[in-house]
Amino acid sequence: MAMTTVQLRKETKEKLNALKIHPRETYDELIDRLADAAYDDEPLSPGEIEDIRESEGDIGSGRVRNLRDILKDLGDDQLIRSLR
């Protein structure tokens, strides 16, 4: 296996160490796992893209409701009080 050296700031190395599943996990295994998690192998369908564009239009036009109003309509008074 070909190897390469990567320079990291101390803070970055500490972040990577905190993300390890176990102390003996190698940086190669960790970075490979993180890269796999960041990759979305299920692209959005045309319908999903259209739904997102429609939602963005609603937001831009002010056709939105905040969480507090939605919960109030649903009658969840206890949860509304916890949001204060």
TORZAFI-522790 format. One record per residue: residue number from 1; residue in three letters; chain; x, y, z of N, C-alpha, C in turn. Coordinates in steps of 0.02 Angstrom, whole numbers. Layout:
N
<pt pos="NUM" code="Ala" unit="A" n_u="X" n_v="Y" n_w="Z" ca_u="X" ca_v="Y" ca_w="Z" c_u="X" c_v="Y" c_w="Z"/>
...
***
This chain:
84
<pt pos="1" code="Met" unit="A" n_u="42" n_v="-59" n_w="0" ca_u="0" ca_v="0" ca_w="0" c_u="45" c_v="62" c_w="0"/>
<pt pos="2" code="Ala" unit="A" n_u="31" n_v="109" n_w="-44" ca_u="68" ca_v="172" ca_w="-47" c_u="50" c_v="215" c_w="13"/>
<pt pos="3" code="Met" unit="A" n_u="98" n_v="248" n_w="40" ca_u="88" ca_v="290" ca_w="99" c_u="105" c_v="362" c_w="82"/>
<pt pos="4" code="Thr" unit="A" n_u="73" n_v="408" n_w="117" ca_u="89" ca_v="479" ca_w="108" c_u="87" c_v="512" c_w="177"/>
<pt pos="5" code="Thr" unit="A" n_u="121" n_v="568" n_w="182" ca_u="123" ca_v="605" ca_w="244" c_u="78" c_v="667" c_w="238"/>
<pt pos="6" code="Val" unit="A" n_u="41" n_v="681" n_w="291" ca_u="-4" ca_v="739" ca_w="291" c_u="13" c_v="781" c_w="352"/>
<pt pos="7" code="Gln" unit="A" n_u="18" n_v="846" n_w="343" ca_u="31" ca_v="890" ca_w="399" c_u="-35" c_v="916" c_w="427"/>
<pt pos="8" code="Leu" unit="A" n_u="-41" n_v="912" n_w="493" ca_u="-101" ca_v="935" ca_w="528" c_u="-83" c_v="983" c_w="583"/>
<pt pos="9" code="Arg" unit="A" n_u="-127" n_v="1031" n_w="594" ca_u="-118" ca_v="1072" ca_w="654" c_u="-135" c_v="1030" c_w="715"/>
<pt pos="10" code="Lys" unit="A" n_u="-108" n_v="1048" n_w="772" ca_u="-121" ca_v="1011" ca_w="833" c_u="-196" c_v="1007" c_w="847"/>
<pt pos="11" code="Glu" unit="A" n_u="-231" n_v="1062" n_w="836" ca_u="-303" ca_v="1064" ca_w="849" c_u="-341" c_v="1014" c_w="804"/>
<pt pos="12" code="Thr" unit="A" n_u="-319" n_v="1009" n_w="741" ca_u="-352" ca_v="963" ca_w="695" c_u="-340" c_v="891" c_w="717"/>
<pt pos="13" code="Lys" unit="A" n_u="-279" n_v="876" n_w="738" ca_u="-263" ca_v="809" ca_w="762" c_u="-305" c_v="791" c_w="823"/>
<pt pos="14" code="Glu" unit="A" n_u="-315" n_v="840" n_w="868" ca_u="-356" ca_v="828" ca_w="927" c_u="-428" c_v="814" c_w="908"/>
<pt pos="15" code="Lys" unit="A" n_u="-454" n_v="850" n_w="858" ca_u="-522" ca_v="838" ca_w="834" c_u="-527" c_v="768" c_w="805"/>
<pt pos="16" code="Leu" unit="A" n_u="-478" n_v="748" n_w="765" ca_u="-479" ca_v="681" ca_w="736" c_u="-476" c_v="628" c_w="791"/>
<pt pos="17" code="Asn" unit="A" n_u="-434" n_v="638" n_w="840" ca_u="-430" ca_v="590" ca_w="895" c_u="-498" c_v="583" c_w="930"/>
<pt pos="18" code="Ala" unit="A" n_u="-533" n_v="638" n_w="938" ca_u="-598" ca_v="636" ca_w="972" c_u="-651" c_v="599" c_w="930"/>
<pt pos="19" code="Leu" unit="A" n_u="-640" n_v="594" n_w="865" ca_u="-688" ca_v="560" ca_w="821" c_u="-674" c_v="486" c_w="812"/>
<pt pos="20" code="Lys" unit="A" n_u="-619" n_v="462" n_w="840" ca_u="-603" ca_v="391" ca_w="833" c_u="-653" c_v="348" c_w="870"/>
<pt pos="21" code="Ile" unit="A" n_u="-671" n_v="291" n_w="839" ca_u="-717" ca_v="244" ca_w="871" c_u="-682" c_v="208" c_w="928"/>
<pt pos="22" code="His" unit="A" n_u="-619" n_v="194" n_w="920" ca_u="-579" ca_v="163" ca_w="973" c_u="-507" c_v="190" c_w="966"/>
<pt pos="23" code="Pro" unit="A" n_u="-469" n_v="191" n_w="1020" ca_u="-402" ca_v="221" ca_w="1018" c_u="-355" c_v="191" c_w="966"/>
<pt pos="24" code="Arg" unit="A" n_u="-364" n_v="128" n_w="948" ca_u="-319" ca_v="97" ca_w="900" c_u="-341" c_v="106" c_w="827"/>
<pt pos="25" code="Glu" unit="A" n_u="-397" n_v="141" n_w="817" ca_u="-418" ca_v="155" ca_w="748" c_u="-365" c_v="199" c_w="715"/>
<pt pos="26" code="Thr" unit="A" n_u="-342" n_v="181" n_w="656" ca_u="-291" ca_v="220" ca_w="623" c_u="-321" c_v="283" c_w="592"/>
<pt pos="27" code="Tyr" unit="A" n_u="-278" n_v="332" n_w="578" ca_u="-303" ca_v="392" ca_w="546" c_u="-329" c_v="376" c_w="476"/>
<pt pos="28" code="Asp" unit="A" n_u="-299" n_v="327" n_w="442" ca_u="-324" ca_v="307" ca_w="377" c_u="-395" c_v="280" c_w="383"/>
<pt pos="29" code="Glu" unit="A" n_u="-407" n_v="237" n_w="432" ca_u="-474" ca_v="209" ca_w="442" c_u="-524" c_v="264" c_w="460"/>
<pt pos="30" code="Leu" unit="A" n_u="-503" n_v="309" n_w="503" ca_u="-546" ca_v="364" ca_w="525" c_u="-564" c_v="410" c_w="466"/>
<pt pos="31" code="Ile" unit="A" n_u="-515" n_v="431" n_w="428" ca_u="-528" ca_v="476" ca_w="372" c_u="-571" c_v="441" c_w="319"/>
<pt pos="32" code="Asp" unit="A" n_u="-558" n_v="377" n_w="307" ca_u="-598" ca_v="339" ca_w="259" c_u="-671" c_v="335" c_w="282"/>
<pt pos="33" code="Arg" unit="A" n_u="-681" n_v="323" n_w="347" ca_u="-749" ca_v="320" ca_w="375" c_u="-784" c_v="388" c_w="368"/>
<pt pos="34" code="Leu" unit="A" n_u="-749" n_v="442" n_w="384" ca_u="-778" ca_v="509" ca_w="379" c_u="-794" c_v="527" c_w="307"/>
<pt pos="35" code="Ala" unit="A" n_u="-750" n_v="509" n_w="261" ca_u="-762" ca_v="523" ca_w="190" c_u="-823" c_v="484" c_w="165"/>
<pt pos="36" code="Asp" unit="A" n_u="-831" n_v="421" n_w="186" ca_u="-889" ca_v="382" ca_w="167" c_u="-953" c_v="414" c_w="194"/>
<pt pos="37" code="Ala" unit="A" n_u="-951" n_v="439" n_w="255" ca_u="-1010" ca_v="469" ca_w="285" c_u="-1029" c_v="534" c_w="250"/>
<pt pos="38" code="Ala" unit="A" n_u="-980" n_v="569" n_w="223" ca_u="-994" ca_v="633" ca_w="190" c_u="-1021" c_v="625" c_w="119"/>
<pt pos="39" code="Tyr" unit="A" n_u="-1011" n_v="567" n_w="90" ca_u="-1031" ca_v="554" ca_w="21" c_u="-1104" c_v="530" c_w="19"/>
<pt pos="40" code="Asp" unit="A" n_u="-1145" n_v="563" n_w="-21" ca_u="-1214" ca_v="544" ca_w="-28" c_u="-1222" c_v="506" c_w="-93"/>
<pt pos="41" code="Asp" unit="A" n_u="-1231" n_v="441" n_w="-88" ca_u="-1236" ca_v="400" ca_w="-148" c_u="-1308" c_v="396" c_w="-175"/>
<pt pos="42" code="Glu" unit="A" n_u="-1353" n_v="434" n_w="-146" ca_u="-1422" ca_v="437" ca_w="-171" c_u="-1438" c_v="509" c_w="-190"/>
<pt pos="43" code="Pro" unit="A" n_u="-1423" n_v="528" n_w="-252" ca_u="-1437" ca_v="597" ca_w="-273" c_u="-1512" c_v="612" c_w="-271"/>
<pt pos="44" code="Leu" unit="A" n_u="-1527" n_v="676" n_w="-266" ca_u="-1597" ca_v="697" ca_w="-264" c_u="-1631" c_v="682" c_w="-330"/>
<pt pos="45" code="Ser" unit="A" n_u="-1693" n_v="662" n_w="-325" ca_u="-1733" ca_v="650" ca_w="-386" c_u="-1756" c_v="718" c_w="-413"/>
<pt pos="46" code="Pro" unit="A" n_u="-1776" n_v="720" n_w="-477" ca_u="-1803" ca_v="783" ca_w="-504" c_u="-1862" c_v="809" c_w="-463"/>
<pt pos="47" code="Gly" unit="A" n_u="-1905" n_v="764" n_w="-439" ca_u="-1962" ca_v="785" ca_w="-398" c_u="-1940" c_v="816" c_w="-332"/>
<pt pos="48" code="Glu" unit="A" n_u="-1888" n_v="788" n_w="-301" ca_u="-1863" ca_v="816" ca_w="-238" c_u="-1832" c_v="885" c_w="-250"/>
<pt pos="49" code="Ile" unit="A" n_u="-1797" n_v="892" n_w="-305" ca_u="-1767" ca_v="957" ca_w="-321" c_u="-1822" c_v="1009" c_w="-332"/>
<pt pos="50" code="Glu" unit="A" n_u="-1875" n_v="990" n_w="-366" ca_u="-1931" ca_v="1036" ca_w="-378" c_u="-1964" c_v="1055" c_w="-312"/>
<pt pos="51" code="Asp" unit="A" n_u="-1973" n_v="1006" n_w="-266" ca_u="-2001" ca_v="1020" ca_w="-200" c_u="-1959" c_v="1070" c_w="-162"/>
<pt pos="52" code="Ile" unit="A" n_u="-1893" n_v="1063" n_w="-165" ca_u="-1848" ca_v="1109" ca_w="-131" c_u="-1854" c_v="1178" c_w="-160"/>
<pt pos="53" code="Arg" unit="A" n_u="-1857" n_v="1183" n_w="-226" ca_u="-1864" ca_v="1249" ca_w="-258" c_u="-1930" c_v="1282" c_w="-238"/>
<pt pos="54" code="Glu" unit="A" n_u="-1983" n_v="1242" n_w="-235" ca_u="-2048" ca_v="1268" ca_w="-213" c_u="-2045" c_v="1293" c_w="-141"/>
<pt pos="55" code="Ser" unit="A" n_u="-2012" n_v="1255" n_w="-98" ca_u="-2004" ca_v="1276" ca_w="-28" c_u="-1964" c_v="1340" c_w="-22"/>
<pt pos="56" code="Glu" unit="A" n_u="-1911" n_v="1345" n_w="-62" ca_u="-1871" ca_v="1407" ca_w="-61" c_u="-1914" c_v="1466" c_w="-83"/>
<pt pos="57" code="Gly" unit="A" n_u="-1958" n_v="1455" n_w="-132" ca_u="-2003" ca_v="1508" ca_w="-154" c_u="-2051" c_v="1528" c_w="-98"/>
<pt pos="58" code="Asp" unit="A" n_u="-2077" n_v="1479" n_w="-61" ca_u="-2121" ca_v="1494" ca_w="-5" c_u="-2084" c_v="1535" c_w="48"/>
<pt pos="59" code="Ile" unit="A" n_u="-2023" n_v="1516" n_w="63" ca_u="-1984" ca_v="1553" ca_w="113" c_u="-1971" c_v="1624" c_w="89"/>
<pt pos="60" code="Gly" unit="A" n_u="-1951" n_v="1631" n_w="26" ca_u="-1937" ca_v="1698" ca_w="-1" c_u="-1999" c_v="1742" c_w="-3"/>
<pt pos="61" code="Ser" unit="A" n_u="-2058" n_v="1712" n_w="-10" ca_u="-2120" ca_v="1751" ca_w="-12" c_u="-2152" c_v="1761" c_w="56"/>
<pt pos="62" code="Gly" unit="A" n_u="-2120" n_v="1733" n_w="108" ca_u="-2146" ca_v="1741" ca_w="175" c_u="-2201" c_v="1693" c_w="193"/>
<pt pos="63" code="Arg" unit="A" n_u="-2212" n_v="1642" n_w="153" ca_u="-2264" ca_v="1592" ca_w="167" c_u="-2235" c_v="1538" c_w="213"/>
<pt pos="64" code="Val" unit="A" n_u="-2219" n_v="1558" n_w="274" ca_u="-2190" ca_v="1512" ca_w="322" c_u="-2224" c_v="1522" c_w="390"/>
<pt pos="65" code="Arg" unit="A" n_u="-2217" n_v="1473" n_w="434" ca_u="-2243" ca_v="1478" ca_w="502" c_u="-2187" c_v="1457" c_w="549"/>
<pt pos="66" code="Asn" unit="A" n_u="-2185" n_v="1490" n_w="607" ca_u="-2133" ca_v="1470" ca_w="654" c_u="-2157" c_v="1411" c_w="696"/>
<pt pos="67" code="Leu" unit="A" n_u="-2110" n_v="1378" n_w="728" ca_u="-2124" ca_v="1318" ca_w="766" c_u="-2174" c_v="1331" c_w="823"/>
<pt pos="68" code="Arg" unit="A" n_u="-2168" n_v="1388" n_w="855" ca_u="-2212" ca_v="1404" ca_w="911" c_u="-2285" c_v="1406" c_w="888"/>
<pt pos="69" code="Asp" unit="A" n_u="-2299" n_v="1437" n_w="830" ca_u="-2367" ca_v="1441" ca_w="804" c_u="-2393" c_v="1372" c_w="785"/>
<pt pos="70" code="Ile" unit="A" n_u="-2352" n_v="1331" n_w="756" ca_u="-2373" ca_v="1263" ca_w="736" c_u="-2390" c_v="1223" c_w="798"/>
<pt pos="71" code="Leu" unit="A" n_u="-2347" n_v="1226" n_w="849" ca_u="-2361" ca_v="1188" ca_w="911" c_u="-2424" c_v="1214" c_w="945"/>
<pt pos="72" code="Lys" unit="A" n_u="-2435" n_v="1279" n_w="942" ca_u="-2495" ca_v="1308" ca_w="971" c_u="-2557" c_v="1280" c_w="937"/>
<pt pos="73" code="Asp" unit="A" n_u="-2556" n_v="1276" n_w="871" ca_u="-2612" ca_v="1248" ca_w="833" c_u="-2622" c_v="1174" c_w="850"/>
<pt pos="74" code="Leu" unit="A" n_u="-2568" n_v="1139" n_w="865" ca_u="-2573" ca_v="1068" ca_w="882" c_u="-2593" c_v="1058" c_w="955"/>
<pt pos="75" code="Gly" unit="A" n_u="-2594" n_v="1112" n_w="994" ca_u="-2614" ca_v="1108" ca_w="1064" c_u="-2561" c_v="1082" c_w="1110"/>
<pt pos="76" code="Asp" unit="A" n_u="-2498" n_v="1088" n_w="1092" ca_u="-2444" ca_v="1063" ca_w="1134" c_u="-2417" c_v="1120" c_w="1178"/>
<pt pos="77" code="Asp" unit="A" n_u="-2458" n_v="1141" n_w="1226" ca_u="-2440" ca_v="1198" ca_w="1269" c_u="-2378" c_v="1186" c_w="1311"/>
<pt pos="78" code="Gln" unit="A" n_u="-2369" n_v="1124" n_w="1335" ca_u="-2311" ca_v="1110" ca_w="1377" c_u="-2246" c_v="1119" c_w="1337"/>
<pt pos="79" code="Leu" unit="A" n_u="-2244" n_v="1096" n_w="1277" ca_u="-2184" ca_v="1104" ca_w="1236" c_u="-2173" c_v="1178" c_w="1219"/>
<pt pos="80" code="Ile" unit="A" n_u="-2226" n_v="1215" n_w="1207" ca_u="-2220" ca_v="1286" ca_w="1193" c_u="-2188" c_v="1322" c_w="1252"/>
<pt pos="81" code="Arg" unit="A" n_u="-2209" n_v="1305" n_w="1313" ca_u="-2179" ca_v="1337" ca_w="1373" c_u="-2105" c_v="1321" c_w="1379"/>
<pt pos="82" code="Ser" unit="A" n_u="-2084" n_v="1261" n_w="1357" ca_u="-2014" ca_v="1241" ca_w="1363" c_u="-1971" c_v="1279" c_w="1313"/>
<pt pos="83" code="Leu" unit="A" n_u="-2000" n_v="1309" n_w="1262" ca_u="-1962" ca_v="1346" ca_w="1211" c_u="-1945" c_v="1417" c_w="1234"/>
<pt pos="84" code="Arg" unit="A" n_u="-1973" n_v="1438" n_w="1289" ca_u="-1960" ca_v="1507" ca_w="1313" c_u="-1892" c_v="1515" c_w="1341"/>
***
